Amino acid sequence: MSRARKIFARLRATFGREDGSATVEFVILFPAFMAIFLMTVETGVLMTRGVMPDRALDISMRELRLGSLSPMTTDALKTSICENSVVIPNCENVLMLALAPISTETWAAPTEVTCVDRSQDVQPVLDFTSGGQNQMMIVWACAVFDPFFPTSGLAAQMKLDDTGAYALVAMSAFVNEP
């Protein structure tokens, strides 16, 4: 019986120690804090990448309406957007533009947005119609990005393509002046 008491006393002393309690709490809480931190950084990068192409497209559309972007071609508009957006890495290769008229009778705008498909060597040619006088036009720019932290919880929830990238779309509308 005394042998059993000695074993229980040793077990009680071993499990009653408190010198490693801070380490246990750290090991349990550190992954949760790191996940929250990584998702916060990913959200900030995503928001910045979402806002800057919108701003660049608005600036480029203003240049187009004022006539300082002449001649208006896909390459000239893409160059203008890339110059005005500093957060799109490899901008010329990841940005795809489309420009199309909107019918003022039906107000039906194109709904399908085509983005760069990095898994293909050849990219589709999109409609880039400059339109006529007093015609309402819609332009959209689609940029493809890799997640900043691909294993974070936010990146896991985003719709990714076959190459592991997500697409952000910026849209703008304007009326061709006479």
Summary of the structure (lengths in Angstrom):
residues: 178
radius of gyration: 27.4
end to end distance: 104.5
largest distance: 104.5
contacts: 447
relative contact order: 0.15
helix: 45%
strand: 16%
